[in-house]
Amino acid sequence: MANRVIIIKPLISEKSTKMAENTVLNQYTFVVERSANKIEIRKAVEKKFGVTVVSVNTSVRPGKNKSRVVKGRYVHGKTAPIKKAFVTVAEGQFIEGFYGETAEVEEINAEA
């Protein structure tokens, strides 16, 4: 873990939001570096957010082949593969600021 970024960004989707808000699951989803293992991910989350991690599950989504037509010719390419980490936090704990500034703006708008 020598000076490398393990947690790239939180993965915000409808499903990940429901998992984070559920008090029984208490799971958060992150996009992490492909070479990071579960122990490194656990230590990085505990250090960055100050919570106790119960378990870490990972999955790798392979890149997809894409093609499109540009100026009458086919251009082929591939999307980047990503590694996702599903982090379960101890009961009664939560990661504050997981949703970023947009969630705070929505809460302020809802109150007004």
TORKOL-4160 file (C-alpha; in steps of 0.2 Angstrom, whole numbers, padded with zeros to 4 digits, m for minus):
112
<pt num="1" X="0000" Y="0000" Z="0000"/>
<pt num="2" X="0015" Y="0011" Z="m0003"/>
<pt num="3" X="0007" Y="0028" Z="m0009"/>
<pt num="4" X="m0005" Y="0021" Z="m0021"/>
<pt num="5" X="m0024" Y="0025" Z="m0023"/>
<pt num="6" X="m0034" Y="0010" Z="m0019"/>
<pt num="7" X="m0052" Y="0018" Z="m0018"/>
<pt num="8" X="m0055" Y="0027" Z="m0034"/>
<pt num="9" X="m0073" Y="0033" Z="m0031"/>
<pt num="10" X="m0089" Y="0027" Z="m0023"/>
<pt num="11" X="m0101" Y="0018" Z="m0035"/>
<pt num="12" X="m0118" Y="0027" Z="m0034"/>
<pt num="13" X="m0132" Y="0018" Z="m0042"/>
<pt num="14" X="m0150" Y="0015" Z="m0037"/>
<pt num="15" X="m0145" Y="m0002" Z="m0031"/>
<pt num="16" X="m0130" Y="0003" Z="m0021"/>
<pt num="17" X="m0140" Y="0017" Z="m0013"/>
<pt num="18" X="m0153" Y="0005" Z="m0007"/>
<pt num="19" X="m0140" Y="m0006" Z="0000"/>
<pt num="20" X="m0131" Y="0008" Z="0009"/>
<pt num="21" X="m0148" Y="0014" Z="0017"/>
<pt num="22" X="m0153" Y="m0003" Z="0022"/>
<pt num="23" X="m0149" Y="m0005" Z="0041"/>
<pt num="24" X="m0148" Y="m0024" Z="0040"/>
<pt num="25" X="m0136" Y="m0024" Z="0024"/>
<pt num="26" X="m0126" Y="m0009" Z="0028"/>
<pt num="27" X="m0116" Y="m0011" Z="0012"/>
<pt num="28" X="m0106" Y="0002" Z="0002"/>
<pt num="29" X="m0100" Y="0000" Z="m0015"/>
<pt num="30" X="m0083" Y="0007" Z="m0022"/>
<pt num="31" X="m0074" Y="0007" Z="m0038"/>
<pt num="32" X="m0056" Y="0001" Z="m0033"/>
<pt num="33" X="m0039" Y="m0002" Z="m0041"/>
<pt num="34" X="m0039" Y="m0018" Z="m0051"/>
<pt num="35" X="m0023" Y="m0025" Z="m0042"/>
<pt num="36" X="m0030" Y="m0021" Z="m0024"/>
<pt num="37" X="m0035" Y="m0036" Z="m0014"/>
<pt num="38" X="m0048" Y="m0037" Z="0000"/>
<pt num="39" X="m0036" Y="m0034" Z="0014"/>
<pt num="40" X="m0029" Y="m0018" Z="0006"/>
<pt num="41" X="m0047" Y="m0012" Z="0003"/>
<pt num="42" X="m0052" Y="m0016" Z="0021"/>
<pt num="43" X="m0038" Y="m0006" Z="0028"/>
<pt num="44" X="m0041" Y="0009" Z="0015"/>
<pt num="45" X="m0059" Y="0010" Z="0020"/>
<pt num="46" X="m0056" Y="0009" Z="0039"/>
<pt num="47" X="m0042" Y="0022" Z="0037"/>
<pt num="48" X="m0052" Y="0034" Z="0026"/>
<pt num="49" X="m0069" Y="0034" Z="0034"/>
<pt num="50" X="m0065" Y="0028" Z="0052"/>
<pt num="51" X="m0077" Y="0014" Z="0052"/>
<pt num="52" X="m0076" Y="m0005" Z="0056"/>
<pt num="53" X="m0077" Y="m0016" Z="0041"/>
<pt num="54" X="m0085" Y="m0033" Z="0043"/>
<pt num="55" X="m0082" Y="m0040" Z="0026"/>
<pt num="56" X="m0077" Y="m0036" Z="0008"/>
<pt num="57" X="m0083" Y="m0044" Z="m0007"/>
<pt num="58" X="m0076" Y="m0040" Z="m0024"/>
<pt num="59" X="m0081" Y="m0042" Z="m0043"/>
<pt num="60" X="m0072" Y="m0038" Z="m0059"/>
<pt num="61" X="m0083" Y="m0031" Z="m0074"/>
<pt num="62" X="m0073" Y="m0035" Z="m0089"/>
<pt num="63" X="m0072" Y="m0022" Z="m0103"/>
<pt num="64" X="m0084" Y="m0023" Z="m0117"/>
<pt num="65" X="m0080" Y="m0021" Z="m0136"/>
<pt num="66" X="m0088" Y="m0006" Z="m0144"/>
<pt num="67" X="m0088" Y="0000" Z="m0162"/>
<pt num="68" X="m0095" Y="0015" Z="m0171"/>
<pt num="69" X="m0095" Y="0023" Z="m0188"/>
<pt num="70" X="m0085" Y="0039" Z="m0190"/>
<pt num="71" X="m0083" Y="0047" Z="m0207"/>
<pt num="72" X="m0090" Y="0032" Z="m0215"/>
<pt num="73" X="m0077" Y="0020" Z="m0207"/>
<pt num="74" X="m0079" Y="0008" Z="m0193"/>
<pt num="75" X="m0069" Y="0012" Z="m0177"/>
<pt num="76" X="m0067" Y="m0002" Z="m0165"/>
<pt num="77" X="m0062" Y="0000" Z="m0146"/>
<pt num="78" X="m0065" Y="m0007" Z="m0129"/>
<pt num="79" X="m0071" Y="0000" Z="m0113"/>
<pt num="80" X="m0060" Y="m0001" Z="m0098"/>
<pt num="81" X="m0063" Y="m0015" Z="m0085"/>
<pt num="82" X="m0067" Y="m0010" Z="m0067"/>
<pt num="83" X="m0066" Y="m0019" Z="m0051"/>
<pt num="84" X="m0080" Y="m0016" Z="m0038"/>
<pt num="85" X="m0079" Y="m0018" Z="m0019"/>
<pt num="86" X="m0094" Y="m0021" Z="m0009"/>
<pt num="87" X="m0090" Y="m0016" Z="0009"/>
<pt num="88" X="m0100" Y="m0021" Z="0024"/>
<pt num="89" X="m0099" Y="m0010" Z="0039"/>
<pt num="90" X="m0102" Y="m0015" Z="0057"/>
<pt num="91" X="m0119" Y="m0013" Z="0064"/>
<pt num="92" X="m0124" Y="0004" Z="0069"/>
<pt num="93" X="m0110" Y="0013" Z="0059"/>
<pt num="94" X="m0111" Y="0022" Z="0043"/>
<pt num="95" X="m0100" Y="0031" Z="0031"/>
<pt num="96" X="m0104" Y="0050" Z="0031"/>
<pt num="97" X="m0103" Y="0059" Z="0015"/>
<pt num="98" X="m0104" Y="0043" Z="0004"/>
<pt num="99" X="m0116" Y="0051" Z="m0008"/>
<pt num="100" X="m0106" Y="0067" Z="m0010"/>
<pt num="101" X="m0112" Y="0085" Z="m0011"/>
<pt num="102" X="m0127" Y="0081" Z="m0022"/>
<pt num="103" X="m0136" Y="0072" Z="m0008"/>
<pt num="104" X="m0134" Y="0087" Z="0003"/>
<pt num="105" X="m0141" Y="0099" Z="m0010"/>
<pt num="106" X="m0156" Y="0087" Z="m0013"/>
<pt num="107" X="m0160" Y="0087" Z="0006"/>
<pt num="108" X="m0159" Y="0106" Z="0007"/>
<pt num="109" X="m0171" Y="0107" Z="m0008"/>
<pt num="110" X="m0183" Y="0095" Z="0000"/>
<pt num="111" X="m0184" Y="0105" Z="0016"/>
<pt num="112" X="m0188" Y="0121" Z="0007"/>
